[in-house]
Amino acid sequence: MRTALWLYLFLFFAFFDIHAQYPILTPFAVSLGAGPALIGWMMGMYSLTHLPGNLLAGVLIDRRGGRRYIVASLIAAGLILLVQAHASLPWHLLLLRAASGFALAFLSPACMTLLASLSSDREKQGRYMSGHGIVHTLASVVSPAAGAYIVSRAGFSGTFQSLGWLMAATGVLAYFSIPARRVPQPLAHSEAGDASSGAAAAGNGPESAAAILPPDPEEREGRLPVPLRVLLLPFLISCSQGMLFFELPLSQMGAGDGMVSTGVLLSLMSAGALVTLSLLFLNRFSPAPRMASALLGLAACFFALAAVPALPAGAVLFLLGCAKGILFPALATFFISLGTEGRMGRIFSLQSIAMSLGSFAGPVAAGQLRAYVSPYFLAFLLVMTALMLLPRAAACGRDFFLAGPDGRPA
């Protein structure tokens, strides 16, 4: 539990830095001369460069543990922010966002793998995932408004410098506070596991151990450890979120103080997520109904933003945040159910890859199509597609509809 508390503390500072940039990146890009299409590419490039990092993260985290990658990601991202404070052209910002995306690609898989390794009990793992979401949301409640306020006082350069030093200092403190954990090696499952371990001890090296372990069906057939229809869920969800983060700052730029207004609206959305994340008893329910109800709520909110502009945006975004607070812990619990010991890094890496692709495609598509259709309506269509795919994706989990969080029949 002590490790989890330290991890939550440093995650708070990391997420604070990341979310504080959301309301100010678009105005900063506009001040450098960027148009909507280039802004979409700038936001999407951050997610696109997550992909090589996610591909490396899955294998490296399983082999060496996540601590070193958390530290390196935070320090590198802080240094990039310090350089970003001196960007003078749109393509400077594009390249720096791409570098930041790669640097932070290791953070989420490493953190979630460390949290999942703290317990083998499904319900406790679900609670750790909810704790991760609570910390993330607490940071995102205060950081957008705080980022907009700091910009109004210190300007863009001073804000990025402050956030960069905070991120780098968080990485240094994480190095001294997160204990190194021994990474468990994959073992054979079921009753054959004991006999296999005994034979491995009698062998002469890794070759003899590999010879007695039953080959993984996915690895033997060259398949992904997670079916494609499962990966479509985080892809579609993150694609809709990318469209939201693209459109919201642009829609508020016509207001008197667009950055502050955007920061307040993002904080309201995070406050809604915090409300539902705090309802820890929801972890006792199967992930399937939680995901279905949350996706339905997300779709309704996106439709309201697109079709009923007279509704208060703050109220709609608060409800949208409530749906997100239910959705993401359930999605994380589902991905945990797909993994085995020694393979959680690969599972979360694939989830991060799917979300990175969605976060790249969402802003880019919104930037290209904004003149023809509302990005909010596109997000509505994507969430409804995810809702229709949910039954087939959920069938891949272990007793996903009938079992409780601990894997036993409900």
C-alpha positions in Angstrom: 0.0 0.0 0.0 2.9 2.3 0.7 4.2 1.9 -2.8 0.7 2.7 -4.2 0.6 5.9 -2.2 4.0 7.0 -3.4 3.0 6.1 -7.0 -0.3 8.1 -6.7 1.5 11.1 -5.3 4.0 11.4 -8.2 1.3 10.5 -10.7 -0.7 13.5 -9.4 2.1 15.9 -10.3 2.7 14.3 -13.7 -1.0 14.4 -14.6 -1.2 18.0 -13.3 1.5 19.0 -15.8 -0.1 17.2 -18.7 -3.6 18.5 -18.1 -2.5 22.1 -17.4 -1.4 22.3 -21.0 -4.8 21.4 -22.5 -6.5 24.8 -22.4 -3.3 26.7 -23.5 -1.8 24.6 -26.3 -4.4 25.7 -28.9 -4.2 29.4 -28.1 -0.4 29.1 -28.1 -0.4 27.4 -31.5 -2.7 30.1 -32.8 -0.4 32.8 -31.5 2.4 31.1 -33.5 0.3 31.3 -36.7 -1.2 27.7 -36.8 -4.6 27.1 -38.4 -7.2 24.5 -37.4 -5.8 21.7 -39.7 -2.3 22.2 -38.3 -3.6 22.3 -34.7 -5.3 19.0 -35.4 -2.0 17.5 -36.6 -0.2 19.0 -33.6 -2.5 17.3 -31.2 -2.6 14.1 -33.1 1.2 13.9 -33.5 1.6 13.8 -29.7 -0.5 10.6 -29.8 1.1 9.2 -33.0 4.6 9.2 -31.4 3.2 7.2 -28.5 3.1 4.2 -30.8 6.9 3.3 -31.0 7.1 4.0 -27.3 4.2 1.8 -26.5 5.6 -1.0 -28.7 8.9 -0.8 -26.8 7.2 -0.4 -23.4 5.3 -3.7 -23.4 8.4 -5.9 -23.7 10.8 -3.7 -21.7 8.4 -3.2 -18.7 7.8 -7.0 -18.5 11.5 -7.7 -18.5 12.9 -4.9 -16.3 10.0 -3.5 -14.3 8.3 -0.1 -14.7 10.2 2.1 -12.2 13.0 3.2 -14.4 10.6 4.0 -17.2 8.4 6.2 -15.0 11.5 8.2 -13.9 12.9 8.5 -17.4 9.6 9.6 -18.9 9.0 12.3 -16.4 12.5 13.8 -16.6 12.5 13.7 -20.4 9.1 15.3 -20.7 10.1 18.0 -18.3 13.2 18.9 -20.4 11.1 19.0 -23.5 8.7 21.5 -21.8 11.6 23.7 -21.0 12.6 23.8 -24.7 8.9 24.3 -25.7 8.9 27.5 -23.7 11.1 29.0 -26.5 9.2 27.7 -29.5 8.7 30.5 -32.1 7.2 28.7 -35.2 4.3 26.2 -35.5 6.6 23.5 -36.7 8.7 23.9 -33.6 5.7 23.1 -31.5 4.8 20.2 -33.8 8.2 18.6 -33.3 8.3 19.2 -29.6 4.8 17.7 -29.1 6.0 14.7 -31.1 9.0 14.3 -28.9 6.9 14.7 -25.7 4.5 12.0 -27.0 7.3 9.5 -27.3 8.8 10.4 -23.9 5.5 9.9 -22.1 4.5 6.8 -24.0 6.2 4.6 -21.3 4.4 6.3 -18.3 0.9 4.9 -18.5 1.8 1.2 -19.2 4.5 1.3 -16.5 2.2 2.8 -13.9 -0.7 0.5 -14.6 1.6 -2.5 -14.6 3.1 -1.5 -11.2 -0.4 -1.0 -9.7 -1.6 -4.3 -11.1 1.4 -6.2 -9.7 0.6 -5.0 -6.1 -2.1 -7.6 -5.7 -3.4 -10.8 -7.4 -6.9 -10.3 -6.2 -9.2 -9.0 -8.9 -11.2 -6.7 -6.6 -8.1 -5.1 -5.2 -6.7 -4.7 -8.6 -9.9 -2.9 -9.6 -9.5 -0.7 -6.6 -6.0 0.2 -7.6 -7.2 1.1 -11.0 -9.9 3.2 -9.5 -7.3 4.9 -7.4 -5.2 5.6 -10.5 -8.3 7.2 -12.0 -9.1 9.2 -8.9 -5.5 10.6 -8.8 -5.7 11.3 -12.5 -9.0 13.1 -12.1 -8.0 15.1 -9.1 -5.1 16.5 -11.0 -7.3 17.2 -14.0 -9.9 19.0 -11.9 -7.5 21.8 -10.8 -4.8 21.8 -13.6 -6.8 23.2 -16.6 -8.0 26.2 -14.7 -4.6 26.6 -13.0 -2.8 26.4 -16.3 -5.1 29.1 -17.8 -4.6 31.3 -14.8 -0.8 30.9 -14.8 -0.7 31.9 -18.5 -2.7 35.0 -17.8 0.0 36.0 -15.2 3.3 34.6 -16.6 2.6 34.2 -20.3 3.1 31.1 -22.4 6.9 30.9 -21.9 6.8 31.3 -18.1 4.0 28.7 -17.9 5.9 26.0 -19.9 9.0 26.6 -17.9 7.2 26.2 -14.6 5.5 23.0 -15.8 8.8 21.7 -17.2 10.7 22.1 -13.9 7.8 20.6 -12.0 7.8 17.5 -14.3 11.5 17.0 -14.1 11.6 17.4 -10.3 8.8 14.8 -10.0 10.9 12.4 -12.0 13.9 12.9 -9.7 11.7 12.4 -6.6 10.1 9.3 -8.1 13.6 7.7 -8.5 14.2 7.9 -4.7 10.6 7.1 -3.6 9.3 4.2 -5.8 11.0 1.0 -4.8 12.4 -1.3 -7.4 10.3 -4.5 -7.7 11.4 -7.9 -9.0 9.6 -8.6 -12.2 7.9 -12.1 -12.0 8.9 -14.5 -14.7 6.2 -16.2 -16.8 5.5 -19.7 -15.4 3.4 -22.6 -16.7 -0.2 -22.6 -15.7 -2.4 -25.2 -13.9 -1.1 -28.4 -12.4 1.7 -28.7 -14.9 3.3 -25.6 -13.4 4.9 -27.4 -10.4 6.4 -30.2 -12.5 7.6 -27.7 -15.1 9.4 -25.6 -12.5 11.1 -28.6 -11.1 12.3 -29.7 -14.5 13.5 -26.2 -15.2 15.6 -26.2 -12.1 17.2 -29.5 -13.2 18.0 -28.1 -16.6 21.1 -26.3 -17.7 19.8 -23.0 -18.9 17.0 -21.0 -20.5 16.8 -23.5 -23.3 15.7 -26.3 -21.1 13.2 -24.1 -19.3 11.7 -22.9 -22.6 11.5 -26.5 -23.8 9.2 -27.7 -21.0 6.9 -24.6 -20.9 3.8 -25.1 -23.0 3.9 -22.6 -25.8 1.4 -19.7 -25.6 -1.3 -20.3 -28.3 -1.2 -16.7 -29.4 2.6 -16.6 -29.7 2.6 -20.0 -31.5 0.0 -18.8 -34.1 1.5 -15.3 -34.4 -1.6 -13.7 -33.0 -2.0 -10.7 -30.7 -2.6 -11.5 -27.1 -5.6 -9.2 -27.2 -8.2 -9.7 -30.0 -8.6 -6.8 -32.5 -12.3 -6.4 -31.6 -11.2 -5.7 -28.0 -8.7 -3.1 -29.1 -11.4 -1.3 -31.1 -13.0 -0.2 -27.8 -10.2 2.0 -26.5 -9.5 3.2 -30.1 -13.0 4.5 -30.6 -13.3 5.9 -27.1 -10.0 7.8 -27.3 -10.8 9.0 -30.8 -14.0 10.6 -29.5 -12.0 12.2 -26.6 -9.5 13.6 -29.0 -12.3 15.3 -30.9 -13.6 16.8 -27.7 -10.2 18.2 -26.7 -9.7 19.6 -30.2 -13.1 21.3 -30.5 -13.7 22.6 -27.0 -10.8 25.2 -27.0 -11.7 26.4 -30.5 -15.4 26.8 -29.6 -14.5 28.9 -26.6 -12.1 31.2 -28.4 -14.9 33.6 -29.4 -15.7 34.2 -25.7 -14.2 37.1 -23.7 -11.5 35.0 -22.1 -11.4 31.7 -24.0 -8.5 30.1 -22.1 -10.1 30.6 -18.7 -13.5 29.4 -20.0 -11.9 26.3 -21.5 -10.0 25.6 -18.3 -13.2 25.9 -16.2 -15.1 23.6 -18.5 -12.4 21.0 -18.5 -12.2 21.2 -14.7 -16.0 20.7 -14.5 -15.7 17.6 -16.6 -13.0 16.3 -14.4 -15.1 17.0 -11.3 -17.8 14.9 -12.7 -15.4 12.0 -13.3 -14.2 12.4 -9.7 -17.7 12.0 -8.4 -18.2 8.6 -10.0 -14.6 7.5 -9.4 -15.1 8.0 -5.7 -18.0 5.5 -5.7 -15.7 2.6 -5.0 -18.6 0.2 -4.5 -19.0 0.2 -8.3 -15.9 -2.1 -8.5 -18.0 -4.9 -7.1 -20.1 -5.0 -10.3 -19.1 -6.7 -13.5 -17.3 -4.4 -15.9 -19.7 -5.1 -18.8 -22.8 -3.2 -17.5 -20.6 -0.4 -16.2 -19.0 0.0 -19.7 -22.4 -0.2 -21.4 -24.0 2.4 -19.2 -21.0 4.7 -19.4 -20.9 4.5 -23.2 -24.6 5.3 -23.4 -24.0 8.4 -21.2 -21.1 9.5 -23.3 -23.1 9.2 -26.5 -26.0 11.2 -25.0 -23.6 14.0 -23.9 -21.9 14.3 -27.3 -25.3 14.4 -29.0 -26.4 17.2 -26.7 -23.2 19.2 -27.4 -23.8 18.8 -31.2 -27.6 19.2 -31.5 -28.7 21.3 -28.5 -26.2 24.1 -28.1 -28.7 26.0 -25.9 -27.9 23.5 -23.0 -25.3 24.8 -20.5 -22.0 23.4 -21.7 -20.7 23.1 -18.1 -23.6 20.8 -17.1 -23.2 18.6 -20.1 -19.5 18.3 -19.6 -20.0 17.5 -15.9 -22.3 14.6 -16.9 -19.8 13.5 -19.6 -17.1 13.4 -16.9 -19.4 11.2 -14.7 -19.6 8.7 -17.6 -15.8 8.7 -18.0 -15.4 8.0 -14.3 -17.4 4.9 -14.7 -15.9 3.8 -18.1 -12.2 3.9 -17.7 -11.8 1.8 -14.5 -14.2 -0.8 -16.0 -12.1 -0.8 -19.2 -8.9 -1.2 -17.2 -10.4 -4.1 -15.1 -11.4 -5.8 -18.3 -7.9 -5.6 -19.7 -6.5 -7.0 -16.5 -8.8 -10.0 -16.9 -7.2 -10.7 -20.3 -3.6 -10.8 -19.0 -1.5 -13.3 -17.1 1.4 -12.9 -14.7 4.5 -11.6 -16.6 2.4 -10.3 -19.5 0.5 -7.3 -18.0 3.0 -4.9 -19.6 2.2 -6.2 -23.1 -1.6 -6.1 -22.4 -1.5 -2.5 -21.2 0.9 -1.6 -24.0 -1.6 -2.8 -26.6 -4.3 -0.8 -24.8 -2.1 2.3 -24.9 -1.3 1.7 -28.6 -5.0 1.6 -29.4 -5.7 4.7 -27.4 -2.8 6.5 -29.0 -4.0 5.7 -32.5 -7.5 7.0 -31.5 -6.1 10.1 -30.0 -4.1 10.7 -33.2 -7.0 10.0 -35.6 -9.6 12.1 -33.6 -8.1 15.6 -33.7 -6.8 15.1 -37.3 -10.2 14.0 -38.6 -11.9 16.8 -36.6 -9.5 19.4 -38.1 -10.2 18.2 -41.6 -14.0 17.8 -41.3 -14.8 20.7 -38.9 -16.1 22.9 -41.8 -18.6 20.2 -42.8 -19.8 18.5 -39.6 -19.6 19.1 -35.9 -16.7 17.1 -34.3 -19.1 16.5 -31.4 -21.5 14.6 -33.8 -18.6 12.6 -35.1 -17.7 11.7 -31.5 -21.3 10.6 -30.9 -21.1 8.3 -33.9 -17.9 6.8 -32.7 -19.2 6.1 -29.1 -22.3 4.5 -30.5 -20.2 2.2 -32.6 -18.2 1.2 -29.5 -21.4 0.5 -27.7 -22.5 -1.8 -30.5 -19.2 -3.6 -30.5 -19.2 -4.1 -26.7 -21.0 -7.5 -26.6 -18.5 -9.2 -29.0 -15.5 -7.6 -27.3 -16.8 -8.5 -23.8 -17.1 -12.1 -24.7 -13.3 -12.3 -24.8 -13.1 -11.8 -21.0 -13.2 -14.5 -18.4 -16.8 -14.8 -17.3 -17.1 -11.1 -18.1 -20.8 -10.8 -17.9 -21.5 -13.3 -15.1 -18.5 -13.0 -12.8 -17.7 -10.5 -10.1 -14.4 -8.5 -10.0 -12.6 -11.4 -8.3 -13.3 -13.8 -11.1 -15.8 -16.0 -9.2 -19.3 -16.5 -10.5 -21.7 -13.8 -9.3 
